[in-house]
Amino acid sequence: MSVQVNTATAEPVTEIFEDQQQLADSVAAKLLTVIKQTVDEEGAAHISLTGGGPGIAVLRSVAALLRTGHAEEPAWAAVHFWWGDERLLPEDDPDRNEKQARDALLDLLVDDFGLPPENIHPVATSEEAATPEAGAEMYAQQLQAYSPTGGISGLHLPQFAVMLLGVGPDGHINSLFPGKQTLQASGRTTVGEEDAPSELGPPLRVTLTFDAVHTARRVWLVTAGESKTEAVTRAFAEDTPVEDIPARNARGAHQTVWHLDRAAAAGL
């Protein structure tokens, strides 16, 4: 198996912060700015969310900015939220990225800021899809419904203004894990994963593919902690195979930014 880094996409740059809180606050402020700018210029903004500690911390920081009035709000009725991956679990399971995001931010946006509930586009639950591949097909259909005419780079999905990505200690992004066949998925937006590593939680997943990631205008990785140092270091080494560290192939069409705390960036 051989997966090449997509060199047609934006070269990665780094922004380094003292700790996870400073990282989360900075990304949150920047995210709100991009959302508002995109809505103002294009009439709608599509954002792909991620789970994990740093990713959910960003959403909490967005909520804090909105509660304190320290942010210029976009027209939330024109904002849509998606996910880069999800665990195939019941709707209210605390391990679902959707559940964590709703608790951190999305329920607040619906209840207090006018986000239409239908603008939240979760991946199928285990009650809705019997298998990851079935869930992947259902999610692909949702994505296609919001695709611009003609698609993007041959794929039918929304034009993501920002795709947030976490990075696992093993170097995975979304549910694209080292050594898995899902890394080779081509010409499609989603794929099912039947056997995620046991140490990373429930094994059944649905994930966006590398091809889908590369259509996002901005790919923002949010990564913190000593447990990520090795993966981050290897992701920036030119001789590291994507099969070993999938995050090496996390790139946006116009911008790729690794937001790191000092612990995660210690090997750079």
C-alpha contacts under 8 A as a table, 3 or more apart, distances in Angstrom:
res1	aa1	res2	aa2	distance
1	M	184	Q	7.92
1	M	243	E	7.69
2	S	184	Q	7.97
2	S	242	V	7.85
2	S	243	E	6.95
3	V	183	L	7.09
3	V	184	Q	6.55
3	V	241	P	7.64
3	V	242	V	5.92
3	V	243	E	6.47
4	Q	241	P	7.92
4	Q	242	V	6.69
4	Q	249	N	7.67
5	V	242	V	6.91
5	V	248	R	7.01
5	V	249	N	4.98
6	N	9	T	5.97
6	N	214	H	7.94
6	N	249	N	6.51
6	N	251	R	7.54
7	T	10	A	7.46
7	T	11	E	7.64
8	A	253	A	7.76
9	T	214	H	6.82
9	T	251	R	5.95
9	T	252	G	5.79
9	T	253	A	4.78
9	T	254	H	6.69
9	T	255	Q	7.93
10	A	251	R	6.09
10	A	252	G	5.73
10	A	253	A	5.70
10	A	254	H	5.28
10	A	255	Q	5.17
10	A	256	T	5.74
11	E	251	R	7.20
11	E	255	Q	7.33
11	E	256	T	6.29
12	P	251	R	7.00
12	P	255	Q	7.35
12	P	256	T	4.67
12	P	257	V	5.57
12	P	258	W	6.88
13	V	256	T	6.36
13	V	257	V	5.03
13	V	258	W	6.15
14	T	257	V	5.60
14	T	258	W	4.70
14	T	259	H	6.03
14	T	260	L	7.23
15	E	257	V	7.07
15	E	258	W	6.18
15	E	259	H	4.93
15	E	260	L	6.22
16	I	23	L	7.73
16	I	259	H	6.01
16	I	260	L	4.84
16	I	261	D	5.42
16	I	262	R	6.22
16	I	265	A	7.09
17	F	20	Q	7.38
17	F	22	Q	6.11
17	F	23	L	5.50
17	F	259	H	7.56
17	F	260	L	6.12
17	F	261	D	4.58
17	F	262	R	6.00
18	E	22	Q	6.47
18	E	23	L	7.54
18	E	261	D	5.51
18	E	262	R	5.55
19	D	22	Q	5.55
19	D	23	L	6.31
19	D	224	A	7.47
19	D	261	D	4.89
19	D	262	R	6.51
19	D	263	A	7.80
20	Q	23	L	4.94
20	Q	24	A	6.01
20	Q	54	P	6.70
20	Q	224	A	5.86
20	Q	225	G	7.79
20	Q	260	L	7.91
20	Q	261	D	5.78
21	Q	24	A	5.06
21	Q	25	D	6.10
21	Q	57	A	7.44
22	Q	25	D	5.19
22	Q	26	S	6.14
23	L	26	S	5.31
23	L	27	V	6.22
23	L	58	V	7.96
23	L	222	V	7.77
23	L	259	H	6.73
23	L	260	L	6.94
23	L	261	D	6.51
24	A	27	V	5.30
24	A	28	A	5.97
24	A	54	P	6.73
24	A	55	G	7.82
24	A	57	A	5.72
24	A	58	V	4.38
24	A	59	L	7.98
24	A	61	S	6.24
25	D	28	A	5.12
25	D	29	A	6.30
25	D	58	V	6.52
25	D	61	S	5.40
25	D	62	V	7.53
26	S	29	A	5.36
26	S	30	K	6.27
27	V	30	K	5.06
27	V	31	L	5.88
27	V	58	V	6.47
27	V	259	H	7.86
28	A	31	L	5.03
28	A	32	L	6.31
28	A	58	V	5.36
28	A	59	L	6.86
28	A	61	S	5.80
28	A	62	V	5.01
29	A	32	L	5.35
29	A	33	T	6.42
29	A	62	V	6.93
29	A	65	L	7.72
29	A	71	A	7.38
30	K	33	T	5.12
30	K	34	V	6.30
31	L	34	V	5.20
31	L	35	I	6.11
31	L	162	V	7.80
32	L	35	I	5.11
32	L	36	K	6.17
32	L	62	V	7.44
32	L	71	A	7.40
32	L	72	E	7.64
32	L	73	E	7.19
32	L	74	P	7.41
33	T	36	K	5.31
33	T	37	Q	6.11
33	T	72	E	7.65
34	V	37	Q	5.05
34	V	38	T	5.95
34	V	161	A	7.53
35	I	38	T	5.21
35	I	39	V	6.15
35	I	45	A	6.01
35	I	74	P	6.51
35	I	79	V	7.59
35	I	161	A	7.43
36	K	39	V	5.20
36	K	40	D	6.04
36	K	72	E	7.83
36	K	73	E	6.67
36	K	74	P	4.30
36	K	75	A	7.23
37	Q	40	D	5.13
37	Q	41	E	6.09
37	Q	74	P	7.91
38	T	41	E	5.19
38	T	42	E	5.63
38	T	43	G	7.13
38	T	44	A	6.61
38	T	45	A	5.67
38	T	161	A	7.16
39	V	42	E	5.31
39	V	43	G	4.53
39	V	44	A	4.51
39	V	45	A	5.40
39	V	74	P	6.87
39	V	75	A	7.11
39	V	78	A	6.60
39	V	79	V	7.39
40	D	43	G	5.83
40	D	44	A	7.77
40	D	74	P	7.93
42	E	45	A	7.56
43	G	78	A	6.61
44	A	78	A	4.66
44	A	79	V	5.74
44	A	80	H	7.73
45	A	78	A	6.43
45	A	79	V	4.88
45	A	80	H	6.20
45	A	160	F	7.19
45	A	161	A	6.25
46	H	79	V	6.03
46	H	80	H	4.77
46	H	81	F	5.99
46	H	82	W	7.39
46	H	158	P	6.71
46	H	159	Q	6.57
46	H	160	F	4.87
46	H	161	A	5.81
46	H	162	V	7.33
47	I	79	V	7.72
47	I	80	H	6.24
47	I	81	F	5.04
47	I	82	W	6.06
47	I	160	F	5.52
47	I	161	A	6.00
47	I	162	V	5.24
47	I	163	M	5.99
47	I	164	L	7.91
48	S	81	F	5.94
48	S	82	W	4.56
48	S	83	W	4.84
48	S	84	G	5.93
48	S	160	F	6.76
48	S	162	V	6.39
48	S	163	M	4.57
48	S	164	L	6.00
49	L	55	G	7.54
49	L	81	F	6.99
49	L	82	W	5.99
49	L	83	W	4.70
49	L	84	G	6.19
49	L	163	M	6.41
49	L	164	L	5.26
49	L	165	L	7.20
50	T	55	G	5.55
50	T	56	I	7.38
50	T	83	W	6.09
50	T	84	G	6.04
50	T	85	D	7.23
50	T	97	N	6.97
50	T	164	L	5.64
50	T	165	L	5.42
50	T	166	G	6.28
50	T	174	N	7.35
51	G	54	P	7.85
51	G	55	G	5.32
51	G	56	I	5.85
51	G	97	N	5.00
51	G	100	Q	7.37
51	G	101	A	7.51
51	G	166	G	6.99
52	G	55	G	5.43
52	G	56	I	6.11
52	G	97	N	7.87
52	G	166	G	6.58
53	G	56	I	5.48
53	G	57	A	6.04
54	P	57	A	4.89
54	P	58	V	6.32
54	P	166	G	7.18
54	P	222	V	5.97
54	P	223	T	6.15
54	P	224	A	6.53
55	G	58	V	5.31
55	G	59	L	6.84
55	G	164	L	7.27
55	G	165	L	7.28
55	G	166	G	6.31
55	G	222	V	6.30
56	I	59	L	5.09
56	I	60	R	6.34
56	I	100	Q	7.01
56	I	101	A	6.42
56	I	104	A	6.72
57	A	60	R	5.02
57	A	61	S	6.20
57	A	104	A	7.98
58	V	61	S	5.06
58	V	62	V	6.29
59	L	62	V	5.00
59	L	63	A	6.30
59	L	101	A	7.00
59	L	104	A	5.84
59	L	105	L	5.63
60	R	63	A	5.04
60	R	64	A	6.24
60	R	104	A	5.08
60	R	105	L	6.11
61	S	64	A	4.95
61	S	65	L	6.23
62	V	65	L	5.19
62	V	66	L	6.32
62	V	105	L	7.25
63	A	66	L	5.17
63	A	67	R	6.09
63	A	104	A	7.22
63	A	105	L	5.52
63	A	108	L	7.44
64	A	67	R	5.13
64	A	68	T	6.22
65	L	68	T	5.39
65	L	69	G	6.08
65	L	70	H	5.10
65	L	71	A	5.75
66	L	69	G	5.06
66	L	70	H	6.31
66	L	71	A	5.97
66	L	73	E	7.67
67	R	70	H	7.84
69	G	72	E	7.72
73	E	76	W	7.73
75	A	78	A	5.83
75	A	79	V	7.23
76	W	79	V	5.12
76	W	109	L	7.82
76	W	113	F	6.98
76	W	114	G	6.08
76	W	115	L	4.96
76	W	116	P	7.76
77	A	114	G	6.35
77	A	115	L	5.16
77	A	116	P	5.91
77	A	119	N	7.76
79	V	115	L	7.40
79	V	119	N	6.77
80	H	119	N	4.71
80	H	120	I	5.97
80	H	121	H	7.40
81	F	119	N	6.37
81	F	120	I	5.02
81	F	121	H	6.00
82	W	120	I	6.57
82	W	121	H	5.17
82	W	122	P	6.28
83	W	86	E	7.06
83	W	97	N	7.89
83	W	98	E	7.80
83	W	121	H	7.69
83	W	122	P	6.78
83	W	123	V	7.21
84	G	163	M	7.65
84	G	164	L	7.94
84	G	165	L	7.49
84	G	174	N	5.53
84	G	207	T	5.90
84	G	208	L	5.38
85	D	97	N	7.91
85	D	123	V	7.64
85	D	174	N	5.12
85	D	175	S	5.92
85	D	205	R	7.09
85	D	206	V	5.48
85	D	207	T	4.08
85	D	208	L	6.12
86	E	96	R	6.37
86	E	97	N	6.02
86	E	98	E	7.60
86	E	123	V	6.34
86	E	175	S	7.70
86	E	205	R	5.65
86	E	206	V	5.39
86	E	207	T	6.51
87	R	95	D	7.32
87	R	96	R	5.71
87	R	97	N	7.40
87	R	202	P	6.64
87	R	203	P	7.65
87	R	204	L	6.00
87	R	205	R	4.50
87	R	206	V	6.52
88	L	96	R	7.84
88	L	124	A	7.14
88	L	125	T	5.48
88	L	126	S	5.04
88	L	129	A	7.91
88	L	131	T	7.96
88	L	132	P	6.75
88	L	135	G	7.80
88	L	202	P	7.91
88	L	204	L	5.47
88	L	205	R	5.36
88	L	206	V	6.99
89	L	93	D	6.38
89	L	95	D	7.84
89	L	96	R	6.74
89	L	125	T	5.44
89	L	126	S	4.71
89	L	127	E	7.70
90	P	93	D	5.45
90	P	125	T	5.35
90	P	126	S	5.22
90	P	127	E	6.14
91	E	96	R	7.49
91	E	99	K	7.42
91	E	125	T	5.60
91	E	126	S	7.61
91	E	127	E	7.79
92	D	96	R	7.45
92	D	99	K	6.11
93	D	96	R	5.72
93	D	99	K	6.90
94	P	97	N	7.92
94	P	99	K	5.97
94	P	100	Q	6.64
95	D	99	K	7.40
95	D	100	Q	7.52
96	R	99	K	5.31
96	R	100	Q	6.56
97	N	100	Q	5.18
97	N	101	A	6.10
98	E	101	A	5.14
98	E	102	R	6.07
98	E	122	P	6.40
99	K	102	R	5.18
99	K	103	D	6.24
100	Q	103	D	5.22
100	Q	104	A	6.13
101	A	104	A	5.05
101	A	105	L	5.88
101	A	106	L	6.10
102	R	105	L	5.46
102	R	106	L	4.30
102	R	107	D	5.00
102	R	108	L	7.80
103	D	106	L	6.79
103	D	107	D	6.28
103	D	108	L	8.00
104	A	107	D	7.67
104	A	108	L	7.94
105	L	108	L	5.37
105	L	109	L	6.40
106	L	109	L	5.02
106	L	110	V	6.29
107	D	110	V	5.12
107	D	111	D	6.00
108	L	111	D	5.15
108	L	112	D	5.67
108	L	113	F	7.05
109	L	112	D	5.56
109	L	113	F	4.70
109	L	114	G	6.23
109	L	115	L	5.32
110	V	113	F	5.96
110	V	114	G	5.40
110	V	115	L	4.50
110	V	116	P	6.12
110	V	117	P	6.20
111	D	114	G	6.76
111	D	115	L	7.73
115	L	119	N	7.01
116	P	119	N	5.42
116	P	120	I	7.68
117	P	120	I	5.76
118	E	121	H	7.08
121	H	142	Q	7.67
123	V	135	G	7.07
123	V	136	A	7.97
123	V	138	M	7.90
123	V	139	Y	5.80
123	V	206	V	7.47
124	A	127	E	7.92
124	A	128	E	5.78
124	A	129	A	6.16
124	A	135	G	5.42
124	A	138	M	6.97
124	A	139	Y	6.88
125	T	128	E	5.21
125	T	129	A	6.24
125	T	135	G	7.69
126	S	129	A	5.24
126	S	130	A	6.23
126	S	131	T	7.77
127	E	130	A	7.24
128	E	135	G	7.71
129	A	132	P	7.14
129	A	134	A	5.65
129	A	135	G	5.10
130	A	134	A	6.58
130	A	135	G	7.52
131	T	134	A	5.19
131	T	135	G	6.30
131	T	192	G	7.89
131	T	204	L	7.76
132	P	135	G	4.93
132	P	136	A	6.02
132	P	191	V	7.69
132	P	192	G	4.40
132	P	193	E	6.09
132	P	194	E	6.45
132	P	204	L	6.05
132	P	205	R	5.73
132	P	206	V	5.62
133	E	136	A	4.90
133	E	137	E	6.25
133	E	191	V	6.28
133	E	192	G	4.39
133	E	193	E	7.48
133	E	206	V	7.37
134	A	137	E	5.18
134	A	138	M	6.31
134	A	192	G	7.70
135	G	138	M	5.09
135	G	139	Y	6.18
135	G	192	G	7.17
135	G	206	V	6.45
136	A	139	Y	5.13
136	A	140	A	6.08
136	A	190	T	5.37
136	A	191	V	5.25
136	A	192	G	5.50
136	A	206	V	5.49
136	A	207	T	7.16
137	E	140	A	5.01
137	E	141	Q	6.35
137	E	190	T	7.14
137	E	191	V	7.68
138	M	141	Q	5.26
138	M	142	Q	6.56
139	Y	142	Q	5.03
139	Y	143	L	6.24
139	Y	190	T	7.22
140	A	143	L	5.09
140	A	144	Q	6.09
140	A	157	L	7.74
140	A	189	T	6.25
140	A	190	T	5.96
141	Q	144	Q	5.04
141	Q	145	A	6.37
142	Q	145	A	5.33
142	Q	146	Y	7.17
143	L	146	Y	5.60
143	L	147	S	6.57
143	L	156	H	6.83
143	L	157	L	4.56
143	L	158	P	6.21
144	Q	147	S	5.05
144	Q	156	H	4.79
144	Q	157	L	4.78
144	Q	158	P	7.27
145	A	157	L	7.40
146	Y	156	H	7.97
146	Y	157	L	6.04
146	Y	158	P	5.12
147	S	150	G	7.89
147	S	151	G	5.72
147	S	152	I	7.75
147	S	156	H	5.11
147	S	157	L	4.28
147	S	158	P	4.46
147	S	159	Q	7.06
148	P	151	G	5.34
148	P	152	I	7.38
148	P	156	H	7.50
148	P	157	L	7.41
148	P	158	P	6.58
148	P	159	Q	7.36
150	G	154	G	7.58
150	G	156	H	7.65
151	G	154	G	5.72
151	G	155	L	5.25
151	G	156	H	4.56
151	G	157	L	6.66
152	I	155	L	5.16
152	I	156	H	6.31
152	I	157	L	7.14
152	I	159	Q	7.41
152	I	215	T	6.61
153	S	215	T	6.99
154	G	187	G	7.44
155	L	187	G	6.88
155	L	188	R	6.61
155	L	189	T	6.71
155	L	212	A	7.45
156	H	189	T	7.49
157	L	189	T	7.35
157	L	212	A	7.89
159	Q	215	T	7.18
159	Q	216	A	6.33
159	Q	217	R	7.45
160	F	163	M	6.41
160	F	215	T	7.45
160	F	216	A	4.79
160	F	217	R	6.22
160	F	218	R	7.64
161	A	216	A	6.30
161	A	217	R	5.41
161	A	218	R	6.10
162	V	216	A	6.35
162	V	217	R	6.34
162	V	218	R	4.75
162	V	219	V	5.91
162	V	220	W	6.98
163	M	213	V	7.47
163	M	216	A	6.22
163	M	217	R	7.96
163	M	218	R	6.17
163	M	219	V	4.87
163	M	220	W	6.12
164	L	219	V	6.13
164	L	220	W	4.97
164	L	221	L	5.80
164	L	222	V	7.12
165	L	173	I	6.37
165	L	174	N	6.73
165	L	219	V	7.23
165	L	220	W	6.16
165	L	221	L	4.61
165	L	222	V	6.20
166	G	173	I	6.03
166	G	174	N	7.17
166	G	221	L	5.65
166	G	222	V	5.35
166	G	223	T	5.93
167	V	170	D	7.94
167	V	171	G	5.70
167	V	172	H	5.62
167	V	173	I	5.20
167	V	174	N	7.94
167	V	221	L	7.22
167	V	222	V	7.34
167	V	223	T	6.05
167	V	228	K	7.38
167	V	231	A	7.89
167	V	247	A	6.68
168	G	171	G	4.99
168	G	172	H	5.11
168	G	173	I	6.69
168	G	228	K	6.73
168	G	231	A	7.61
169	P	172	H	7.47
169	P	227	S	5.72
169	P	228	K	4.85
169	P	229	T	7.91
169	P	230	E	7.51
169	P	231	A	5.90
170	D	177	F	7.79
170	D	178	P	7.25
170	D	231	A	6.18
170	D	245	I	6.91
171	G	177	F	7.54
171	G	178	P	7.27
171	G	228	K	7.90
171	G	231	A	4.94
171	G	232	V	7.36
171	G	235	A	7.52
171	G	244	D	7.47
171	G	245	I	4.59
171	G	246	P	5.83
171	G	247	A	5.53
172	H	175	S	6.78
172	H	176	L	5.61
172	H	177	F	4.83
172	H	178	P	6.44
172	H	245	I	6.38
172	H	246	P	5.24
172	H	247	A	5.70
173	I	176	L	5.57
173	I	177	F	7.13
173	I	246	P	6.47
173	I	247	A	5.58
173	I	250	A	7.50
174	N	207	T	6.08
174	N	208	L	7.02
175	S	193	E	7.27
175	S	196	A	7.48
175	S	205	R	6.70
175	S	206	V	7.04
175	S	207	T	5.36
175	S	208	L	7.81
176	L	180	K	7.25
176	L	182	T	6.33
176	L	183	L	6.04
176	L	207	T	7.15
176	L	209	T	7.56
176	L	246	P	6.73
177	F	180	K	5.78
177	F	182	T	7.81
177	F	183	L	7.41
177	F	196	A	7.25
177	F	197	P	7.99
177	F	246	P	6.65
178	P	183	L	7.94
178	P	242	V	7.78
178	P	243	E	5.24
178	P	244	D	5.00
178	P	245	I	6.06
178	P	246	P	6.16
179	G	183	L	7.61
179	G	243	E	5.20
179	G	244	D	6.44
180	K	183	L	5.93
180	K	243	E	7.70
181	Q	184	Q	5.64
181	Q	185	A	7.27
182	T	185	A	5.31
182	T	191	V	6.75
182	T	192	G	7.66
182	T	193	E	6.99
182	T	209	T	7.51
183	L	209	T	7.33
183	L	210	F	7.14
183	L	243	E	7.33
183	L	246	P	7.71
185	A	188	R	6.91
185	A	191	V	7.23
185	A	209	T	6.45
185	A	210	F	7.61
185	A	211	D	7.98
186	S	209	T	7.57
186	S	210	F	7.88
186	S	211	D	6.49
187	G	211	D	6.92
188	R	191	V	7.71
188	R	209	T	7.11
188	R	211	D	7.12
188	R	212	A	7.45
189	T	208	L	5.66
189	T	209	T	5.53
189	T	211	D	6.65
189	T	212	A	5.06
190	T	206	V	7.09
190	T	207	T	5.58
190	T	208	L	4.42
190	T	209	T	5.40
190	T	212	A	7.61
191	V	206	V	6.02
191	V	207	T	5.63
191	V	208	L	6.47
191	V	209	T	6.57
192	G	204	L	7.68
192	G	205	R	5.91
192	G	206	V	4.61
192	G	207	T	6.35
193	E	196	A	6.53
193	E	203	P	7.51
193	E	204	L	5.83
193	E	205	R	4.96
193	E	206	V	6.04
193	E	207	T	7.44
194	E	203	P	6.10
194	E	204	L	4.83
194	E	205	R	6.54
195	D	198	S	7.90
195	D	203	P	4.73
195	D	204	L	6.10
196	A	200	L	7.11
196	A	201	G	7.64
196	A	202	P	7.09
196	A	203	P	4.26
196	A	204	L	6.55
196	A	205	R	7.23
197	P	200	L	5.56
197	P	201	G	7.27
197	P	203	P	6.57
198	S	201	G	5.65
198	S	202	P	6.96
198	S	203	P	6.48
200	L	203	P	7.96
202	P	205	R	7.74
208	L	212	A	5.96
208	L	213	V	6.86
209	T	212	A	5.17
209	T	213	V	6.35
210	F	213	V	4.98
210	F	214	H	6.21
210	F	249	N	7.42
210	F	250	A	7.40
211	D	214	H	5.30
211	D	215	T	6.83
212	A	215	T	5.45
212	A	216	A	7.32
213	V	216	A	5.77
213	V	219	V	7.62
213	V	250	A	7.00
213	V	251	R	6.98
213	V	252	G	6.75
214	H	217	R	7.94
214	H	250	A	7.42
214	H	251	R	5.71
214	H	252	G	4.99
214	H	253	A	5.70
215	T	252	G	6.51
215	T	253	A	5.70
216	A	219	V	6.37
216	A	252	G	5.28
216	A	253	A	5.81
216	A	254	H	7.93
217	R	252	G	5.42
217	R	253	A	4.83
217	R	254	H	5.08
217	R	255	Q	6.37
218	R	251	R	7.98
218	R	252	G	4.95
218	R	253	A	6.62
218	R	254	H	5.97
218	R	255	Q	4.66
218	R	256	T	5.94
218	R	257	V	7.89
219	V	250	A	7.24
219	V	251	R	5.86
219	V	252	G	4.61
219	V	253	A	7.98
219	V	255	Q	6.19
219	V	256	T	4.85
219	V	257	V	6.44
220	W	256	T	5.93
220	W	257	V	4.92
220	W	258	W	6.04
220	W	259	H	7.02
221	L	256	T	7.82
221	L	257	V	6.16
221	L	258	W	4.72
221	L	259	H	5.76
222	V	258	W	6.32
222	V	259	H	4.88
222	V	260	L	6.24
223	T	228	K	7.12
223	T	258	W	7.48
223	T	259	H	6.24
223	T	260	L	5.10
223	T	261	D	6.93
223	T	264	A	6.65
224	A	228	K	6.60
224	A	260	L	5.67
224	A	261	D	5.11
224	A	262	R	7.75
224	A	263	A	6.64
224	A	264	A	5.13
225	G	228	K	5.74
225	G	229	T	7.08
225	G	261	D	6.90
225	G	262	R	7.90
225	G	263	A	5.13
225	G	264	A	5.02
226	E	229	T	5.22
226	E	263	A	5.03
226	E	264	A	5.39
227	S	230	E	7.36
227	S	264	A	7.36
228	K	231	A	5.39
228	K	232	V	6.10
228	K	264	A	5.29
229	T	232	V	5.28
229	T	233	T	6.10
229	T	263	A	6.64
229	T	264	A	4.29
229	T	265	A	6.11
229	T	266	A	6.28
229	T	267	G	6.20
230	E	233	T	5.09
230	E	234	R	6.10
230	E	264	A	7.97
230	E	267	G	7.05
231	A	234	R	5.22
231	A	235	A	6.03
231	A	245	I	6.86
232	V	235	A	5.07
232	V	236	F	6.64
232	V	264	A	6.71
232	V	265	A	6.87
232	V	267	G	7.57
232	V	268	L	7.85
233	T	236	F	5.56
233	T	237	A	6.67
233	T	265	A	7.37
233	T	267	G	5.26
233	T	268	L	5.70
234	R	237	A	5.04
234	R	240	T	6.14
234	R	245	I	7.11
235	A	238	E	7.85
235	A	240	T	6.70
235	A	245	I	6.16
235	A	246	P	7.92
235	A	247	A	6.15
235	A	248	R	4.54
236	F	240	T	7.90
236	F	248	R	6.84
236	F	268	L	7.81
237	A	240	T	5.61
240	T	244	D	6.98
240	T	245	I	7.01
240	T	248	R	7.81
241	P	244	D	5.37
241	P	245	I	6.48
241	P	248	R	7.92
242	V	245	I	5.00
242	V	246	P	4.70
242	V	247	A	7.29
242	V	248	R	5.80
242	V	249	N	6.34
243	E	246	P	5.92
245	I	248	R	5.87
246	P	249	N	5.78
246	P	250	A	7.29
247	A	250	A	5.05
250	A	256	T	7.73
251	R	255	Q	7.35
251	R	256	T	5.32
252	G	255	Q	5.20
252	G	256	T	5.21
253	A	256	T	7.94
260	L	263	A	7.86
260	L	264	A	5.86
260	L	265	A	5.90
261	D	264	A	5.52
261	D	265	A	6.25
262	R	265	A	5.02
262	R	266	A	5.87
263	A	266	A	5.25
264	A	267	G	7.55
265	A	268	L	5.59
